[in-house]
């Protein structure tokens, strides 16, 4: 009799633990479901649109290298480089001795952070047909002389006829008007320095149309012409 009571008590204890375990699992499922519901809610990711800064790159071909650098710098382009257009890899010691044959990118809108590459030759040279090819040699001037044709017969030279010379009286020169005295200070004629606007501290000329950035690559402005 006592053995049966102990067995019944054990069965009741096991049943109670099972019920408690089911209730615990249900709570866990509710919490997991709520967490899944929260995590499933989409979160809008922030989007940022940043437009690239662009500028208008002018046509620099045919210009002296110094003026081309200044004009590109005034337009807002700072990454300016130059190379020998003939492929000879000559160094541009003085920008005033070179001129631009090709540019990359070309004229038009471009990113201000983009590099501007200028293909140049010496001022007195002819631009090559394409970047990286040798420059054509100047055509020499050939002077042809025509030898006089020999004459088969010699004609007698006619005697000169006597000429009558009449002497006209020489008119007296008119007196020159006396210059009027100038009043006040007269400025000497201005030398436009071939259209340059300023003289840089390294001796080169600047053709910049604006004061901003003038001679920025040549140690600043020494003299303003305009």
MODELLER restraints for C-alpha pairs under 7 A, 6 or more apart:
rsr = mdl.restraints
at = mdl.atoms
rsr.add(forms.Gaussian(group=physical.xy_distance, feature=features.Distance(at['CA:52:A'], at['CA:111:A']), mean=6.93, stdev=0.5))
rsr.add(forms.Gaussian(group=physical.xy_distance, feature=features.Distance(at['CA:53:A'], at['CA:111:A']), mean=5.92, stdev=0.5))
rsr.add(forms.Gaussian(group=physical.xy_distance, feature=features.Distance(at['CA:53:A'], at['CA:112:A']), mean=6.11, stdev=0.5))
rsr.add(forms.Gaussian(group=physical.xy_distance, feature=features.Distance(at['CA:54:A'], at['CA:109:A']), mean=6.48, stdev=0.5))
rsr.add(forms.Gaussian(group=physical.xy_distance, feature=features.Distance(at['CA:54:A'], at['CA:110:A']), mean=5.34, stdev=0.5))
rsr.add(forms.Gaussian(group=physical.xy_distance, feature=features.Distance(at['CA:54:A'], at['CA:111:A']), mean=4.15, stdev=0.5))
rsr.add(forms.Gaussian(group=physical.xy_distance, feature=features.Distance(at['CA:54:A'], at['CA:112:A']), mean=5.20, stdev=0.5))
rsr.add(forms.Gaussian(group=physical.xy_distance, feature=features.Distance(at['CA:55:A'], at['CA:75:A']), mean=6.80, stdev=0.5))
rsr.add(forms.Gaussian(group=physical.xy_distance, feature=features.Distance(at['CA:55:A'], at['CA:76:A']), mean=6.80, stdev=0.5))
rsr.add(forms.Gaussian(group=physical.xy_distance, feature=features.Distance(at['CA:55:A'], at['CA:109:A']), mean=5.49, stdev=0.5))
rsr.add(forms.Gaussian(group=physical.xy_distance, feature=features.Distance(at['CA:55:A'], at['CA:110:A']), mean=5.57, stdev=0.5))
rsr.add(forms.Gaussian(group=physical.xy_distance, feature=features.Distance(at['CA:55:A'], at['CA:111:A']), mean=6.13, stdev=0.5))
rsr.add(forms.Gaussian(group=physical.xy_distance, feature=features.Distance(at['CA:55:A'], at['CA:112:A']), mean=5.77, stdev=0.5))
rsr.add(forms.Gaussian(group=physical.xy_distance, feature=features.Distance(at['CA:56:A'], at['CA:75:A']), mean=6.79, stdev=0.5))
rsr.add(forms.Gaussian(group=physical.xy_distance, feature=features.Distance(at['CA:56:A'], at['CA:108:A']), mean=5.30, stdev=0.5))
rsr.add(forms.Gaussian(group=physical.xy_distance, feature=features.Distance(at['CA:56:A'], at['CA:109:A']), mean=4.39, stdev=0.5))
rsr.add(forms.Gaussian(group=physical.xy_distance, feature=features.Distance(at['CA:56:A'], at['CA:110:A']), mean=6.30, stdev=0.5))
rsr.add(forms.Gaussian(group=physical.xy_distance, feature=features.Distance(at['CA:57:A'], at['CA:72:A']), mean=6.67, stdev=0.5))
rsr.add(forms.Gaussian(group=physical.xy_distance, feature=features.Distance(at['CA:57:A'], at['CA:75:A']), mean=6.65, stdev=0.5))
rsr.add(forms.Gaussian(group=physical.xy_distance, feature=features.Distance(at['CA:57:A'], at['CA:107:A']), mean=5.28, stdev=0.5))
rsr.add(forms.Gaussian(group=physical.xy_distance, feature=features.Distance(at['CA:57:A'], at['CA:108:A']), mean=5.20, stdev=0.5))
rsr.add(forms.Gaussian(group=physical.xy_distance, feature=features.Distance(at['CA:57:A'], at['CA:109:A']), mean=5.95, stdev=0.5))
rsr.add(forms.Gaussian(group=physical.xy_distance, feature=features.Distance(at['CA:57:A'], at['CA:110:A']), mean=6.52, stdev=0.5))
rsr.add(forms.Gaussian(group=physical.xy_distance, feature=features.Distance(at['CA:58:A'], at['CA:107:A']), mean=5.12, stdev=0.5))
rsr.add(forms.Gaussian(group=physical.xy_distance, feature=features.Distance(at['CA:58:A'], at['CA:108:A']), mean=6.57, stdev=0.5))
rsr.add(forms.Gaussian(group=physical.xy_distance, feature=features.Distance(at['CA:59:A'], at['CA:107:A']), mean=4.90, stdev=0.5))
rsr.add(forms.Gaussian(group=physical.xy_distance, feature=features.Distance(at['CA:60:A'], at['CA:68:A']), mean=5.48, stdev=0.5))
rsr.add(forms.Gaussian(group=physical.xy_distance, feature=features.Distance(at['CA:60:A'], at['CA:100:A']), mean=6.72, stdev=0.5))
rsr.add(forms.Gaussian(group=physical.xy_distance, feature=features.Distance(at['CA:60:A'], at['CA:103:A']), mean=6.98, stdev=0.5))
rsr.add(forms.Gaussian(group=physical.xy_distance, feature=features.Distance(at['CA:61:A'], at['CA:100:A']), mean=4.95, stdev=0.5))
rsr.add(forms.Gaussian(group=physical.xy_distance, feature=features.Distance(at['CA:61:A'], at['CA:101:A']), mean=5.19, stdev=0.5))
rsr.add(forms.Gaussian(group=physical.xy_distance, feature=features.Distance(at['CA:61:A'], at['CA:102:A']), mean=5.78, stdev=0.5))
rsr.add(forms.Gaussian(group=physical.xy_distance, feature=features.Distance(at['CA:61:A'], at['CA:103:A']), mean=6.72, stdev=0.5))
rsr.add(forms.Gaussian(group=physical.xy_distance, feature=features.Distance(at['CA:62:A'], at['CA:99:A']), mean=6.20, stdev=0.5))
rsr.add(forms.Gaussian(group=physical.xy_distance, feature=features.Distance(at['CA:62:A'], at['CA:100:A']), mean=5.24, stdev=0.5))
rsr.add(forms.Gaussian(group=physical.xy_distance, feature=features.Distance(at['CA:62:A'], at['CA:101:A']), mean=5.89, stdev=0.5))
rsr.add(forms.Gaussian(group=physical.xy_distance, feature=features.Distance(at['CA:63:A'], at['CA:99:A']), mean=5.55, stdev=0.5))
rsr.add(forms.Gaussian(group=physical.xy_distance, feature=features.Distance(at['CA:63:A'], at['CA:100:A']), mean=5.60, stdev=0.5))
rsr.add(forms.Gaussian(group=physical.xy_distance, feature=features.Distance(at['CA:64:A'], at['CA:96:A']), mean=6.39, stdev=0.5))
rsr.add(forms.Gaussian(group=physical.xy_distance, feature=features.Distance(at['CA:64:A'], at['CA:98:A']), mean=5.87, stdev=0.5))
rsr.add(forms.Gaussian(group=physical.xy_distance, feature=features.Distance(at['CA:64:A'], at['CA:99:A']), mean=4.14, stdev=0.5))
rsr.add(forms.Gaussian(group=physical.xy_distance, feature=features.Distance(at['CA:64:A'], at['CA:100:A']), mean=6.21, stdev=0.5))
rsr.add(forms.Gaussian(group=physical.xy_distance, feature=features.Distance(at['CA:65:A'], at['CA:95:A']), mean=5.26, stdev=0.5))
rsr.add(forms.Gaussian(group=physical.xy_distance, feature=features.Distance(at['CA:65:A'], at['CA:96:A']), mean=6.36, stdev=0.5))
rsr.add(forms.Gaussian(group=physical.xy_distance, feature=features.Distance(at['CA:65:A'], at['CA:98:A']), mean=5.50, stdev=0.5))
rsr.add(forms.Gaussian(group=physical.xy_distance, feature=features.Distance(at['CA:65:A'], at['CA:99:A']), mean=4.93, stdev=0.5))
rsr.add(forms.Gaussian(group=physical.xy_distance, feature=features.Distance(at['CA:65:A'], at['CA:100:A']), mean=5.83, stdev=0.5))
rsr.add(forms.Gaussian(group=physical.xy_distance, feature=features.Distance(at['CA:66:A'], at['CA:95:A']), mean=4.93, stdev=0.5))
rsr.add(forms.Gaussian(group=physical.xy_distance, feature=features.Distance(at['CA:66:A'], at['CA:96:A']), mean=5.57, stdev=0.5))
rsr.add(forms.Gaussian(group=physical.xy_distance, feature=features.Distance(at['CA:66:A'], at['CA:206:A']), mean=6.75, stdev=0.5))
rsr.add(forms.Gaussian(group=physical.xy_distance, feature=features.Distance(at['CA:67:A'], at['CA:206:A']), mean=6.04, stdev=0.5))
rsr.add(forms.Gaussian(group=physical.xy_distance, feature=features.Distance(at['CA:67:A'], at['CA:207:A']), mean=5.16, stdev=0.5))
rsr.add(forms.Gaussian(group=physical.xy_distance, feature=features.Distance(at['CA:67:A'], at['CA:208:A']), mean=6.53, stdev=0.5))
rsr.add(forms.Gaussian(group=physical.xy_distance, feature=features.Distance(at['CA:69:A'], at['CA:80:A']), mean=6.91, stdev=0.5))
rsr.add(forms.Gaussian(group=physical.xy_distance, feature=features.Distance(at['CA:70:A'], at['CA:208:A']), mean=5.76, stdev=0.5))
rsr.add(forms.Gaussian(group=physical.xy_distance, feature=features.Distance(at['CA:70:A'], at['CA:214:A']), mean=6.43, stdev=0.5))
rsr.add(forms.Gaussian(group=physical.xy_distance, feature=features.Distance(at['CA:71:A'], at['CA:208:A']), mean=6.07, stdev=0.5))
rsr.add(forms.Gaussian(group=physical.xy_distance, feature=features.Distance(at['CA:73:A'], at['CA:213:A']), mean=6.77, stdev=0.5))
rsr.add(forms.Gaussian(group=physical.xy_distance, feature=features.Distance(at['CA:74:A'], at['CA:212:A']), mean=6.86, stdev=0.5))
rsr.add(forms.Gaussian(group=physical.xy_distance, feature=features.Distance(at['CA:74:A'], at['CA:213:A']), mean=6.16, stdev=0.5))
rsr.add(forms.Gaussian(group=physical.xy_distance, feature=features.Distance(at['CA:76:A'], at['CA:112:A']), mean=6.25, stdev=0.5))
rsr.add(forms.Gaussian(group=physical.xy_distance, feature=features.Distance(at['CA:77:A'], at['CA:112:A']), mean=5.15, stdev=0.5))
rsr.add(forms.Gaussian(group=physical.xy_distance, feature=features.Distance(at['CA:77:A'], at['CA:113:A']), mean=6.93, stdev=0.5))
rsr.add(forms.Gaussian(group=physical.xy_distance, feature=features.Distance(at['CA:79:A'], at['CA:114:A']), mean=6.90, stdev=0.5))
rsr.add(forms.Gaussian(group=physical.xy_distance, feature=features.Distance(at['CA:79:A'], at['CA:115:A']), mean=4.76, stdev=0.5))
rsr.add(forms.Gaussian(group=physical.xy_distance, feature=features.Distance(at['CA:79:A'], at['CA:116:A']), mean=6.03, stdev=0.5))
rsr.add(forms.Gaussian(group=physical.xy_distance, feature=features.Distance(at['CA:80:A'], at['CA:115:A']), mean=5.98, stdev=0.5))
rsr.add(forms.Gaussian(group=physical.xy_distance, feature=features.Distance(at['CA:80:A'], at['CA:116:A']), mean=4.77, stdev=0.5))
rsr.add(forms.Gaussian(group=physical.xy_distance, feature=features.Distance(at['CA:80:A'], at['CA:117:A']), mean=6.14, stdev=0.5))
rsr.add(forms.Gaussian(group=physical.xy_distance, feature=features.Distance(at['CA:81:A'], at['CA:116:A']), mean=6.21, stdev=0.5))
rsr.add(forms.Gaussian(group=physical.xy_distance, feature=features.Distance(at['CA:81:A'], at['CA:117:A']), mean=5.02, stdev=0.5))
rsr.add(forms.Gaussian(group=physical.xy_distance, feature=features.Distance(at['CA:81:A'], at['CA:118:A']), mean=6.17, stdev=0.5))
rsr.add(forms.Gaussian(group=physical.xy_distance, feature=features.Distance(at['CA:82:A'], at['CA:117:A']), mean=5.65, stdev=0.5))
rsr.add(forms.Gaussian(group=physical.xy_distance, feature=features.Distance(at['CA:82:A'], at['CA:118:A']), mean=4.54, stdev=0.5))
rsr.add(forms.Gaussian(group=physical.xy_distance, feature=features.Distance(at['CA:82:A'], at['CA:119:A']), mean=5.81, stdev=0.5))
rsr.add(forms.Gaussian(group=physical.xy_distance, feature=features.Distance(at['CA:82:A'], at['CA:120:A']), mean=6.80, stdev=0.5))
rsr.add(forms.Gaussian(group=physical.xy_distance, feature=features.Distance(at['CA:83:A'], at['CA:89:A']), mean=6.92, stdev=0.5))
rsr.add(forms.Gaussian(group=physical.xy_distance, feature=features.Distance(at['CA:83:A'], at['CA:118:A']), mean=6.40, stdev=0.5))
rsr.add(forms.Gaussian(group=physical.xy_distance, feature=features.Distance(at['CA:83:A'], at['CA:119:A']), mean=5.17, stdev=0.5))
rsr.add(forms.Gaussian(group=physical.xy_distance, feature=features.Distance(at['CA:83:A'], at['CA:120:A']), mean=6.16, stdev=0.5))
rsr.add(forms.Gaussian(group=physical.xy_distance, feature=features.Distance(at['CA:84:A'], at['CA:90:A']), mean=5.72, stdev=0.5))
rsr.add(forms.Gaussian(group=physical.xy_distance, feature=features.Distance(at['CA:84:A'], at['CA:119:A']), mean=5.74, stdev=0.5))
rsr.add(forms.Gaussian(group=physical.xy_distance, feature=features.Distance(at['CA:84:A'], at['CA:120:A']), mean=5.27, stdev=0.5))
rsr.add(forms.Gaussian(group=physical.xy_distance, feature=features.Distance(at['CA:84:A'], at['CA:121:A']), mean=6.07, stdev=0.5))
rsr.add(forms.Gaussian(group=physical.xy_distance, feature=features.Distance(at['CA:85:A'], at['CA:119:A']), mean=4.62, stdev=0.5))
rsr.add(forms.Gaussian(group=physical.xy_distance, feature=features.Distance(at['CA:85:A'], at['CA:120:A']), mean=5.07, stdev=0.5))
rsr.add(forms.Gaussian(group=physical.xy_distance, feature=features.Distance(at['CA:85:A'], at['CA:121:A']), mean=5.95, stdev=0.5))
rsr.add(forms.Gaussian(group=physical.xy_distance, feature=features.Distance(at['CA:85:A'], at['CA:131:A']), mean=5.10, stdev=0.5))
rsr.add(forms.Gaussian(group=physical.xy_distance, feature=features.Distance(at['CA:85:A'], at['CA:132:A']), mean=5.10, stdev=0.5))
rsr.add(forms.Gaussian(group=physical.xy_distance, feature=features.Distance(at['CA:85:A'], at['CA:133:A']), mean=6.99, stdev=0.5))
rsr.add(forms.Gaussian(group=physical.xy_distance, feature=features.Distance(at['CA:86:A'], at['CA:128:A']), mean=6.60, stdev=0.5))
rsr.add(forms.Gaussian(group=physical.xy_distance, feature=features.Distance(at['CA:86:A'], at['CA:131:A']), mean=6.72, stdev=0.5))
rsr.add(forms.Gaussian(group=physical.xy_distance, feature=features.Distance(at['CA:86:A'], at['CA:132:A']), mean=4.85, stdev=0.5))
rsr.add(forms.Gaussian(group=physical.xy_distance, feature=features.Distance(at['CA:86:A'], at['CA:133:A']), mean=4.93, stdev=0.5))
rsr.add(forms.Gaussian(group=physical.xy_distance, feature=features.Distance(at['CA:86:A'], at['CA:134:A']), mean=4.52, stdev=0.5))
rsr.add(forms.Gaussian(group=physical.xy_distance, feature=features.Distance(at['CA:86:A'], at['CA:135:A']), mean=5.85, stdev=0.5))
rsr.add(forms.Gaussian(group=physical.xy_distance, feature=features.Distance(at['CA:87:A'], at['CA:132:A']), mean=4.37, stdev=0.5))
rsr.add(forms.Gaussian(group=physical.xy_distance, feature=features.Distance(at['CA:87:A'], at['CA:133:A']), mean=6.04, stdev=0.5))
rsr.add(forms.Gaussian(group=physical.xy_distance, feature=features.Distance(at['CA:87:A'], at['CA:134:A']), mean=6.78, stdev=0.5))
rsr.add(forms.Gaussian(group=physical.xy_distance, feature=features.Distance(at['CA:96:A'], at['CA:204:A']), mean=6.32, stdev=0.5))
rsr.add(forms.Gaussian(group=physical.xy_distance, feature=features.Distance(at['CA:97:A'], at['CA:122:A']), mean=5.95, stdev=0.5))
rsr.add(forms.Gaussian(group=physical.xy_distance, feature=features.Distance(at['CA:97:A'], at['CA:123:A']), mean=5.71, stdev=0.5))
rsr.add(forms.Gaussian(group=physical.xy_distance, feature=features.Distance(at['CA:98:A'], at['CA:120:A']), mean=6.14, stdev=0.5))
rsr.add(forms.Gaussian(group=physical.xy_distance, feature=features.Distance(at['CA:98:A'], at['CA:121:A']), mean=5.49, stdev=0.5))
rsr.add(forms.Gaussian(group=physical.xy_distance, feature=features.Distance(at['CA:98:A'], at['CA:122:A']), mean=4.42, stdev=0.5))
rsr.add(forms.Gaussian(group=physical.xy_distance, feature=features.Distance(at['CA:98:A'], at['CA:123:A']), mean=4.93, stdev=0.5))
rsr.add(forms.Gaussian(group=physical.xy_distance, feature=features.Distance(at['CA:99:A'], at['CA:120:A']), mean=5.32, stdev=0.5))
rsr.add(forms.Gaussian(group=physical.xy_distance, feature=features.Distance(at['CA:99:A'], at['CA:121:A']), mean=5.68, stdev=0.5))
rsr.add(forms.Gaussian(group=physical.xy_distance, feature=features.Distance(at['CA:99:A'], at['CA:122:A']), mean=6.17, stdev=0.5))
rsr.add(forms.Gaussian(group=physical.xy_distance, feature=features.Distance(at['CA:99:A'], at['CA:123:A']), mean=5.43, stdev=0.5))
rsr.add(forms.Gaussian(group=physical.xy_distance, feature=features.Distance(at['CA:100:A'], at['CA:118:A']), mean=6.31, stdev=0.5))
rsr.add(forms.Gaussian(group=physical.xy_distance, feature=features.Distance(at['CA:100:A'], at['CA:119:A']), mean=5.85, stdev=0.5))
rsr.add(forms.Gaussian(group=physical.xy_distance, feature=features.Distance(at['CA:100:A'], at['CA:120:A']), mean=4.42, stdev=0.5))
rsr.add(forms.Gaussian(group=physical.xy_distance, feature=features.Distance(at['CA:100:A'], at['CA:121:A']), mean=6.76, stdev=0.5))
rsr.add(forms.Gaussian(group=physical.xy_distance, feature=features.Distance(at['CA:101:A'], at['CA:119:A']), mean=5.67, stdev=0.5))
rsr.add(forms.Gaussian(group=physical.xy_distance, feature=features.Distance(at['CA:101:A'], at['CA:120:A']), mean=5.38, stdev=0.5))
rsr.add(forms.Gaussian(group=physical.xy_distance, feature=features.Distance(at['CA:101:A'], at['CA:127:A']), mean=5.80, stdev=0.5))
rsr.add(forms.Gaussian(group=physical.xy_distance, feature=features.Distance(at['CA:102:A'], at['CA:118:A']), mean=5.95, stdev=0.5))
rsr.add(forms.Gaussian(group=physical.xy_distance, feature=features.Distance(at['CA:102:A'], at['CA:119:A']), mean=5.01, stdev=0.5))
rsr.add(forms.Gaussian(group=physical.xy_distance, feature=features.Distance(at['CA:102:A'], at['CA:131:A']), mean=6.96, stdev=0.5))
rsr.add(forms.Gaussian(group=physical.xy_distance, feature=features.Distance(at['CA:103:A'], at['CA:117:A']), mean=5.75, stdev=0.5))
rsr.add(forms.Gaussian(group=physical.xy_distance, feature=features.Distance(at['CA:103:A'], at['CA:118:A']), mean=4.61, stdev=0.5))
rsr.add(forms.Gaussian(group=physical.xy_distance, feature=features.Distance(at['CA:103:A'], at['CA:119:A']), mean=6.18, stdev=0.5))
rsr.add(forms.Gaussian(group=physical.xy_distance, feature=features.Distance(at['CA:104:A'], at['CA:116:A']), mean=5.82, stdev=0.5))
rsr.add(forms.Gaussian(group=physical.xy_distance, feature=features.Distance(at['CA:104:A'], at['CA:117:A']), mean=5.17, stdev=0.5))
rsr.add(forms.Gaussian(group=physical.xy_distance, feature=features.Distance(at['CA:104:A'], at['CA:118:A']), mean=6.58, stdev=0.5))
rsr.add(forms.Gaussian(group=physical.xy_distance, feature=features.Distance(at['CA:105:A'], at['CA:116:A']), mean=6.31, stdev=0.5))
rsr.add(forms.Gaussian(group=physical.xy_distance, feature=features.Distance(at['CA:119:A'], at['CA:131:A']), mean=6.76, stdev=0.5))
rsr.add(forms.Gaussian(group=physical.xy_distance, feature=features.Distance(at['CA:121:A'], at['CA:127:A']), mean=6.56, stdev=0.5))
rsr.add(forms.Gaussian(group=physical.xy_distance, feature=features.Distance(at['CA:126:A'], at['CA:135:A']), mean=6.06, stdev=0.5))
rsr.add(forms.Gaussian(group=physical.xy_distance, feature=features.Distance(at['CA:126:A'], at['CA:136:A']), mean=6.54, stdev=0.5))
rsr.add(forms.Gaussian(group=physical.xy_distance, feature=features.Distance(at['CA:127:A'], at['CA:135:A']), mean=5.83, stdev=0.5))
rsr.add(forms.Gaussian(group=physical.xy_distance, feature=features.Distance(at['CA:128:A'], at['CA:134:A']), mean=5.93, stdev=0.5))
rsr.add(forms.Gaussian(group=physical.xy_distance, feature=features.Distance(at['CA:128:A'], at['CA:135:A']), mean=4.24, stdev=0.5))
rsr.add(forms.Gaussian(group=physical.xy_distance, feature=features.Distance(at['CA:128:A'], at['CA:136:A']), mean=6.32, stdev=0.5))
rsr.add(forms.Gaussian(group=physical.xy_distance, feature=features.Distance(at['CA:195:A'], at['CA:207:A']), mean=6.92, stdev=0.5))
rsr.add(forms.Gaussian(group=physical.xy_distance, feature=features.Distance(at['CA:196:A'], at['CA:205:A']), mean=6.02, stdev=0.5))
rsr.add(forms.Gaussian(group=physical.xy_distance, feature=features.Distance(at['CA:196:A'], at['CA:206:A']), mean=5.57, stdev=0.5))
rsr.add(forms.Gaussian(group=physical.xy_distance, feature=features.Distance(at['CA:196:A'], at['CA:207:A']), mean=4.62, stdev=0.5))
rsr.add(forms.Gaussian(group=physical.xy_distance, feature=features.Distance(at['CA:197:A'], at['CA:206:A']), mean=5.85, stdev=0.5))
rsr.add(forms.Gaussian(group=physical.xy_distance, feature=features.Distance(at['CA:197:A'], at['CA:207:A']), mean=5.34, stdev=0.5))
rsr.add(forms.Gaussian(group=physical.xy_distance, feature=features.Distance(at['CA:197:A'], at['CA:208:A']), mean=6.43, stdev=0.5))
rsr.add(forms.Gaussian(group=physical.xy_distance, feature=features.Distance(at['CA:197:A'], at['CA:224:A']), mean=6.17, stdev=0.5))
rsr.add(forms.Gaussian(group=physical.xy_distance, feature=features.Distance(at['CA:197:A'], at['CA:225:A']), mean=4.92, stdev=0.5))
rsr.add(forms.Gaussian(group=physical.xy_distance, feature=features.Distance(at['CA:197:A'], at['CA:226:A']), mean=5.14, stdev=0.5))
rsr.add(forms.Gaussian(group=physical.xy_distance, feature=features.Distance(at['CA:198:A'], at['CA:205:A']), mean=6.00, stdev=0.5))
rsr.add(forms.Gaussian(group=physical.xy_distance, feature=features.Distance(at['CA:198:A'], at['CA:206:A']), mean=5.18, stdev=0.5))
rsr.add(forms.Gaussian(group=physical.xy_distance, feature=features.Distance(at['CA:198:A'], at['CA:221:A']), mean=6.64, stdev=0.5))
rsr.add(forms.Gaussian(group=physical.xy_distance, feature=features.Distance(at['CA:198:A'], at['CA:223:A']), mean=5.58, stdev=0.5))
rsr.add(forms.Gaussian(group=physical.xy_distance, feature=features.Distance(at['CA:198:A'], at['CA:224:A']), mean=4.31, stdev=0.5))
rsr.add(forms.Gaussian(group=physical.xy_distance, feature=features.Distance(at['CA:198:A'], at['CA:225:A']), mean=5.13, stdev=0.5))
rsr.add(forms.Gaussian(group=physical.xy_distance, feature=features.Distance(at['CA:199:A'], at['CA:205:A']), mean=4.76, stdev=0.5))
rsr.add(forms.Gaussian(group=physical.xy_distance, feature=features.Distance(at['CA:199:A'], at['CA:206:A']), mean=6.13, stdev=0.5))
rsr.add(forms.Gaussian(group=physical.xy_distance, feature=features.Distance(at['CA:199:A'], at['CA:221:A']), mean=6.02, stdev=0.5))
rsr.add(forms.Gaussian(group=physical.xy_distance, feature=features.Distance(at['CA:199:A'], at['CA:222:A']), mean=5.50, stdev=0.5))
rsr.add(forms.Gaussian(group=physical.xy_distance, feature=features.Distance(at['CA:199:A'], at['CA:223:A']), mean=5.02, stdev=0.5))
rsr.add(forms.Gaussian(group=physical.xy_distance, feature=features.Distance(at['CA:199:A'], at['CA:224:A']), mean=6.40, stdev=0.5))
rsr.add(forms.Gaussian(group=physical.xy_distance, feature=features.Distance(at['CA:200:A'], at['CA:206:A']), mean=6.83, stdev=0.5))
rsr.add(forms.Gaussian(group=physical.xy_distance, feature=features.Distance(at['CA:200:A'], at['CA:215:A']), mean=5.60, stdev=0.5))
rsr.add(forms.Gaussian(group=physical.xy_distance, feature=features.Distance(at['CA:200:A'], at['CA:218:A']), mean=6.01, stdev=0.5))
rsr.add(forms.Gaussian(group=physical.xy_distance, feature=features.Distance(at['CA:200:A'], at['CA:219:A']), mean=6.86, stdev=0.5))
rsr.add(forms.Gaussian(group=physical.xy_distance, feature=features.Distance(at['CA:200:A'], at['CA:220:A']), mean=5.80, stdev=0.5))
rsr.add(forms.Gaussian(group=physical.xy_distance, feature=features.Distance(at['CA:200:A'], at['CA:221:A']), mean=4.46, stdev=0.5))
rsr.add(forms.Gaussian(group=physical.xy_distance, feature=features.Distance(at['CA:200:A'], at['CA:222:A']), mean=5.07, stdev=0.5))
rsr.add(forms.Gaussian(group=physical.xy_distance, feature=features.Distance(at['CA:200:A'], at['CA:223:A']), mean=6.99, stdev=0.5))
rsr.add(forms.Gaussian(group=physical.xy_distance, feature=features.Distance(at['CA:201:A'], at['CA:218:A']), mean=6.39, stdev=0.5))
rsr.add(forms.Gaussian(group=physical.xy_distance, feature=features.Distance(at['CA:201:A'], at['CA:219:A']), mean=5.57, stdev=0.5))
rsr.add(forms.Gaussian(group=physical.xy_distance, feature=features.Distance(at['CA:201:A'], at['CA:220:A']), mean=5.87, stdev=0.5))
rsr.add(forms.Gaussian(group=physical.xy_distance, feature=features.Distance(at['CA:201:A'], at['CA:221:A']), mean=5.79, stdev=0.5))
rsr.add(forms.Gaussian(group=physical.xy_distance, feature=features.Distance(at['CA:201:A'], at['CA:222:A']), mean=4.99, stdev=0.5))
rsr.add(forms.Gaussian(group=physical.xy_distance, feature=features.Distance(at['CA:202:A'], at['CA:218:A']), mean=5.77, stdev=0.5))
rsr.add(forms.Gaussian(group=physical.xy_distance, feature=features.Distance(at['CA:202:A'], at['CA:219:A']), mean=6.58, stdev=0.5))
rsr.add(forms.Gaussian(group=physical.xy_distance, feature=features.Distance(at['CA:206:A'], at['CA:214:A']), mean=6.80, stdev=0.5))
rsr.add(forms.Gaussian(group=physical.xy_distance, feature=features.Distance(at['CA:206:A'], at['CA:215:A']), mean=6.49, stdev=0.5))
rsr.add(forms.Gaussian(group=physical.xy_distance, feature=features.Distance(at['CA:208:A'], at['CA:214:A']), mean=6.11, stdev=0.5))
rsr.add(forms.Gaussian(group=physical.xy_distance, feature=features.Distance(at['CA:214:A'], at['CA:221:A']), mean=6.97, stdev=0.5))
rsr.add(forms.Gaussian(group=physical.xy_distance, feature=features.Distance(at['CA:215:A'], at['CA:221:A']), mean=5.69, stdev=0.5))
